[in-house]
């Protein structure tokens, strides 16, 4: 299996300065200047760290898979499984920001190669299981190029999850001992696992480089283009963020993500917790400055809307803590509505789009 070595791009967080001084010393008011600073904070303390983390977790999973395929041991398998869960959590922190490098192709955007469920809400579990079995039994060279060019539904988090938490014979009772026996008796299964991991790593590198180094071969990073307002569809940066998070919440609400994602690894509640924590921190900010969405809304006299948003986030987090899917979907629906109404109204921005019930 061809191995691809990646080099982390370093990220230098930019000081938030305004004319004559630091924005952090300015009063918080509802203004375009305040929104510009808040957006820059979101990019530098939320989105780019999320892309860095997703890449790091992809690297760690790839290393763990190599260790498992070399040692063929239960401890190494368990380590790889834990690394898959960490990668899934990292993805659920990143995917609310489904624009830029994540979604830069009208036909084959990167996100569908990471999470096939997001496209139409289709559960491809059985289809992927059958594809893995075909690859094991075939004479196809299971190299990097083969997995890089696979259809989106055959790669990504789901394919890696099936490989690490399921048996090829789906009617058998799963245990890690049985799974290890499959790997030791079918060496090509590790070739599949390595190939899926390498393909994931390629996507993670592409997304991170797009945000921090070069977007679609341009000299500028997407960070630079985004903060300067040079977005392909002409959206204002704050509008793009609000719309993207709203679409993600709409997806969680309508696609039954919790139940579909909990079949094999039983990890979906952790993934939901990661997402809601990300949304909460994105709104409230991660630094000591007051230039965040909720504080700007309050400064503009929309304190009641802020309280409504906070209450719905708390309700969703309570549902996650209690593994209550009915309450979770209800709370997410209310928060989805906040991103359609209270938040844009509280920031006095016109989104200029028609929201729909589908993703």
C-alpha positions as CSV (number, residue, x, y, z in Angstrom):
1,X,0.0,0.0,0.0
2,X,1.4,3.3,-1.0
3,X,1.9,5.6,1.9
4,X,1.4,9.3,1.6
5,X,3.3,11.6,4.0
6,X,1.8,14.9,4.9
7,X,3.3,17.9,6.5
8,X,1.2,20.0,8.8
9,X,0.7,23.6,7.7
10,X,1.4,25.8,10.7
11,X,-1.3,28.3,11.7
12,X,-0.5,31.7,13.0
13,X,-3.5,33.4,14.6
14,X,-3.9,37.0,13.6
15,X,-4.2,39.8,16.1
16,X,-7.6,41.4,15.9
17,X,-6.8,45.0,15.4
18,X,-8.8,48.0,14.2
19,X,-7.9,51.5,13.3
20,X,-5.8,53.0,16.1
21,X,-6.0,50.0,18.5
22,X,-7.2,46.6,19.5
23,X,-10.7,45.7,18.8
24,X,-10.8,43.9,22.2
25,X,-10.7,47.4,23.8
26,X,-13.5,48.8,21.8
27,X,-17.1,48.9,23.1
28,X,-19.4,46.1,21.9
29,X,-22.0,47.5,19.6
30,X,-24.2,46.1,16.8
31,X,-22.2,47.2,13.8
32,X,-20.5,45.9,10.7
33,X,-17.1,46.4,12.3
34,X,-18.1,44.3,15.3
35,X,-19.4,41.6,13.0
36,X,-16.2,41.6,11.0
37,X,-14.2,41.0,14.2
38,X,-16.6,38.3,15.4
39,X,-16.3,36.5,12.0
40,X,-12.5,36.6,12.1
41,X,-12.6,35.2,15.7
42,X,-14.9,32.3,14.5
43,X,-12.5,31.6,11.6
44,X,-9.3,31.6,13.7
45,X,-10.6,30.1,16.9
46,X,-13.2,27.7,15.6
47,X,-13.1,26.8,12.0
48,X,-9.4,26.5,11.3
49,X,-8.7,24.7,14.6
50,X,-11.5,22.3,13.6
51,X,-9.8,21.6,10.2
52,X,-6.4,21.2,12.0
53,X,-8.0,18.8,14.5
54,X,-9.7,16.7,11.8
55,X,-6.4,16.3,10.0
56,X,-4.5,15.4,13.2
57,X,-7.1,12.8,14.1
58,X,-6.9,11.4,10.6
59,X,-3.2,11.0,11.0
60,X,-3.5,9.4,14.4
61,X,-6.1,6.9,13.0
62,X,-3.8,6.1,10.0
63,X,-0.9,5.4,12.4
64,X,-3.1,3.3,14.6
65,X,-4.4,1.3,11.6
66,X,-0.8,0.7,10.5
67,X,0.1,-0.5,14.0
68,X,-2.9,-2.9,14.1
69,X,-2.2,-4.3,10.7
70,X,1.4,-4.9,11.7
71,X,0.7,-6.5,15.1
72,X,-2.7,-8.1,14.5
73,X,-3.5,-7.8,18.2
74,X,-6.6,-7.0,20.2
75,X,-5.0,-4.0,22.0
76,X,-4.0,-2.5,18.7
77,X,-7.5,-3.1,17.3
78,X,-9.0,-1.4,20.3
79,X,-6.6,1.6,19.9
80,X,-7.7,1.9,16.2
81,X,-11.3,1.8,17.3
82,X,-10.7,4.6,19.8
83,X,-9.0,6.6,17.2
84,X,-11.9,6.2,14.8
85,X,-14.2,7.6,17.5
86,X,-11.9,10.6,18.0
87,X,-12.0,11.2,14.3
88,X,-15.8,11.0,14.2
89,X,-16.0,13.6,17.0
90,X,-13.6,15.8,15.1
91,X,-15.8,15.5,12.0
92,X,-18.9,16.5,13.9
93,X,-17.1,19.6,15.1
94,X,-16.1,20.5,11.6
95,X,-19.2,19.7,9.5
96,X,-21.3,22.6,10.7
97,X,-18.9,24.7,8.6
98,X,-19.9,23.0,5.3
99,X,-18.5,25.6,2.9
100,X,-15.2,26.5,1.3
101,X,-12.9,23.5,0.9
102,X,-15.5,21.1,2.4
103,X,-18.0,22.0,-0.3
104,X,-16.2,23.5,-3.3
105,X,-17.5,21.3,-6.1
106,X,-21.1,21.2,-7.3
107,X,-20.9,17.5,-8.3
108,X,-18.2,15.9,-6.0
109,X,-17.7,18.1,-2.9
110,X,-15.2,16.8,-0.4
111,X,-17.8,16.4,2.4
112,X,-19.6,13.5,0.7
113,X,-16.4,11.5,0.6
114,X,-16.1,11.8,4.4
115,X,-19.8,11.4,5.4
116,X,-22.0,9.9,2.7
117,X,-25.1,10.2,5.0
118,X,-25.0,14.0,4.8
119,X,-25.8,14.1,1.0
120,X,-29.3,12.6,1.1
121,X,-29.7,10.9,4.4
122,X,-29.2,7.5,2.8
123,X,-27.8,4.7,5.0
124,X,-25.3,2.9,2.9
125,X,-24.2,0.4,5.6
126,X,-25.1,-2.8,3.7
127,X,-23.9,-1.5,0.4
128,X,-20.5,-0.6,1.9
129,X,-20.2,-4.0,3.7
130,X,-20.8,-5.8,0.4
131,X,-18.2,-3.6,-1.3
132,X,-15.6,-4.5,1.3
133,X,-16.3,-8.1,0.8
134,X,-15.9,-7.8,-3.0
135,X,-12.6,-6.0,-2.5
136,X,-11.3,-8.8,-0.2
137,X,-12.3,-11.5,-2.7
138,X,-11.2,-9.8,-5.9
139,X,-7.8,-9.7,-7.5
140,X,-7.9,-5.9,-7.8
141,X,-4.7,-4.1,-6.6
142,X,-5.8,-2.4,-3.4
143,X,-3.5,0.6,-3.8
144,X,-3.9,4.2,-3.0
145,X,-5.2,5.2,-6.4
146,X,-7.9,2.6,-6.3
147,X,-9.4,4.0,-3.0
148,X,-8.8,7.6,-4.0
149,X,-11.0,7.1,-7.0
150,X,-13.8,5.1,-5.4
151,X,-17.4,6.3,-5.4
152,X,-18.1,8.5,-2.4
153,X,-20.5,6.0,-0.7
154,X,-17.7,3.4,-0.5
155,X,-15.2,5.5,1.5
156,X,-15.2,7.8,4.4
157,X,-16.2,7.5,8.1
158,X,-18.8,4.8,7.4
159,X,-16.5,2.5,5.5
160,X,-13.8,2.9,8.2
161,X,-16.4,2.2,10.9
162,X,-17.7,-0.9,9.2
163,X,-14.1,-2.1,8.8
164,X,-13.3,-1.5,12.5
165,X,-16.6,-2.4,14.2
166,X,-18.3,-5.0,12.1
167,X,-17.8,-8.4,10.5
168,X,-17.9,-9.1,6.8
169,X,-20.4,-11.8,7.6
170,X,-23.1,-9.5,8.9
171,X,-25.2,-12.3,10.5
172,X,-22.4,-13.3,12.8
173,X,-22.3,-12.0,16.4
174,X,-19.7,-9.3,16.6
175,X,-16.8,-9.4,19.0
176,X,-13.3,-8.0,18.6
177,X,-11.9,-11.6,18.8
178,X,-14.1,-12.6,15.8
179,X,-13.1,-9.4,14.0
180,X,-9.4,-10.1,14.6
181,X,-9.9,-13.6,13.2
182,X,-11.3,-12.1,10.0
183,X,-8.2,-9.9,9.6
184,X,-5.7,-12.7,10.3
185,X,-7.5,-15.1,7.9
186,X,-8.1,-12.5,5.2
187,X,-4.9,-10.4,4.7
188,X,-6.6,-8.3,2.0
189,X,-9.0,-6.9,4.6
190,X,-6.1,-4.9,6.1
191,X,-5.3,-3.7,2.6
192,X,-8.8,-2.4,2.4
193,X,-8.5,-0.8,5.9
194,X,-5.2,0.9,4.9
195,X,-6.6,2.2,1.7
196,X,-9.7,3.7,3.3
197,X,-7.6,5.4,5.8
198,X,-5.2,6.8,3.2
199,X,-8.2,8.2,1.2
200,X,-9.6,9.8,4.4
201,X,-6.2,11.4,5.1
202,X,-6.0,12.8,1.6
203,X,-9.4,14.5,2.1
204,X,-8.4,15.9,5.5
205,X,-5.2,17.3,4.1
206,X,-7.1,18.9,1.2
207,X,-9.5,20.6,3.5
208,X,-6.9,21.9,5.9
209,X,-4.6,23.2,3.1
210,X,-7.6,24.9,1.5
211,X,-8.4,26.9,4.6
212,X,-4.8,27.7,5.5
213,X,-2.5,27.6,2.4
214,X,-4.2,27.5,-1.0
215,X,-7.8,27.2,-2.1
216,X,-8.4,25.3,-5.3
217,X,-4.9,26.0,-6.6
218,X,-5.1,29.8,-5.9
219,X,-2.3,31.7,-4.4
220,X,-4.6,32.7,-1.4
221,X,-6.0,30.5,1.3
222,X,-9.8,30.2,1.8
223,X,-9.3,32.0,5.1
224,X,-7.9,35.1,3.2
225,X,-10.6,35.0,0.6
226,X,-13.4,34.4,3.1
227,X,-12.4,37.3,5.4
228,X,-12.0,39.6,2.5
229,X,-15.5,38.8,1.3
230,X,-14.4,37.1,-1.9
231,X,-16.8,34.2,-1.6
232,X,-17.8,32.4,-4.8
233,X,-21.5,32.8,-4.3
234,X,-21.2,36.4,-3.2
235,X,-22.4,35.8,0.3
236,X,-21.3,38.0,3.2
237,X,-19.0,35.9,5.6
238,X,-21.4,36.2,8.5
239,X,-24.3,35.1,6.3
240,X,-22.3,32.1,5.1
241,X,-21.6,31.0,8.6
242,X,-25.2,31.4,9.9
243,X,-26.6,29.6,6.8
244,X,-24.2,26.7,7.0
245,X,-24.9,26.0,10.7
246,X,-28.6,26.3,10.1
247,X,-28.4,23.8,7.2
248,X,-26.5,21.4,9.4
249,X,-29.1,21.6,12.2
250,X,-31.8,21.1,9.7
251,X,-29.9,17.9,8.6
252,X,-29.7,16.6,12.1
253,X,-33.4,17.3,12.6
254,X,-34.6,15.6,9.4
255,X,-32.3,12.8,8.7
256,X,-32.4,10.7,11.8
257,X,-28.7,11.0,12.2
258,X,-28.6,9.7,15.8
259,X,-30.3,6.4,15.1
260,X,-28.5,5.8,11.8
261,X,-25.1,6.6,13.2
262,X,-25.4,4.5,16.3
263,X,-25.6,1.0,14.8
264,X,-22.0,-0.2,15.0
265,X,-19.7,1.9,17.1
266,X,-22.5,3.1,19.5
267,X,-20.8,6.5,19.4
268,X,-23.4,8.9,18.0
269,X,-24.3,10.7,21.2
270,X,-20.7,11.7,21.7
271,X,-20.7,13.0,18.1
272,X,-23.8,15.0,18.8
273,X,-22.3,16.4,21.9
274,X,-19.2,17.5,19.9
275,X,-21.4,19.3,17.4
276,X,-23.6,21.1,20.0
277,X,-20.5,22.1,21.9
278,X,-19.0,23.5,18.7
279,X,-22.2,25.5,17.9
280,X,-22.4,26.8,21.4
281,X,-18.7,28.0,21.4
282,X,-19.1,29.4,17.9
283,X,-21.9,31.6,19.1
284,X,-20.5,32.6,22.5
285,X,-16.8,32.9,21.4
286,X,-13.7,31.1,22.7
287,X,-11.7,34.2,23.8
288,X,-12.1,36.9,26.4
289,X,-13.2,39.5,23.9
290,X,-16.9,40.4,23.7
291,X,-16.9,40.3,19.9
292,X,-19.0,37.2,19.5
293,X,-22.4,36.7,18.0
294,X,-24.4,36.5,21.2
295,X,-22.8,39.5,22.9
296,X,-23.3,41.6,19.7
297,X,-26.9,40.6,19.6
298,X,-27.3,41.6,23.3
299,X,-25.6,45.0,22.6
300,X,-28.1,45.6,19.9
301,X,-31.0,45.1,22.3
302,X,-31.8,41.5,21.4
303,X,-31.2,40.0,24.9
304,X,-34.4,38.0,24.9
305,X,-33.4,36.3,21.7
306,X,-30.0,35.5,23.1
307,X,-31.7,33.8,26.1
308,X,-33.9,31.8,23.8
309,X,-30.9,30.5,21.9
310,X,-29.1,29.6,25.1
311,X,-32.1,27.8,26.4
312,X,-32.4,25.7,23.3
313,X,-28.7,24.8,23.3
314,X,-29.0,23.8,26.9
315,X,-32.1,21.7,26.1
316,X,-30.3,19.9,23.3
317,X,-27.3,19.2,25.5
318,X,-29.6,17.9,28.2
319,X,-31.1,15.5,25.6
320,X,-27.7,14.4,24.6
321,X,-26.8,13.7,28.3
322,X,-29.9,11.6,28.6
323,X,-29.7,9.9,25.2
324,X,-33.1,11.2,24.5
325,X,-33.5,11.2,20.7
326,X,-37.1,12.6,20.7
327,X,-36.1,15.6,22.9
328,X,-32.9,16.0,21.0
329,X,-34.6,16.4,17.6
330,X,-37.2,18.8,19.2
331,X,-34.5,20.9,20.7
332,X,-32.4,20.9,17.4
333,X,-35.6,22.0,15.5
334,X,-36.0,24.9,17.8
335,X,-32.3,25.9,17.5
336,X,-32.6,25.5,13.7
337,X,-35.4,28.1,13.9
338,X,-33.2,30.4,15.9
339,X,-30.7,30.4,13.1
340,X,-33.4,31.2,10.6
341,X,-35.0,34.0,12.7
342,X,-33.6,35.2,16.0
343,X,-29.9,35.2,15.1
344,X,-30.1,37.0,11.7
345,X,-32.7,39.4,13.1
346,X,-30.6,40.0,16.2
347,X,-27.6,40.8,14.1
348,X,-29.7,42.8,11.6
349,X,-28.4,40.9,8.6
350,X,-30.5,39.9,5.6
351,X,-29.6,36.4,4.6
352,X,-31.2,36.7,1.2
353,X,-32.1,33.1,0.9
354,X,-35.2,31.0,1.3
355,X,-34.8,28.3,3.9
356,X,-36.2,24.9,3.2
357,X,-36.9,21.8,5.3
358,X,-34.3,19.7,3.5
359,X,-30.6,19.8,3.7
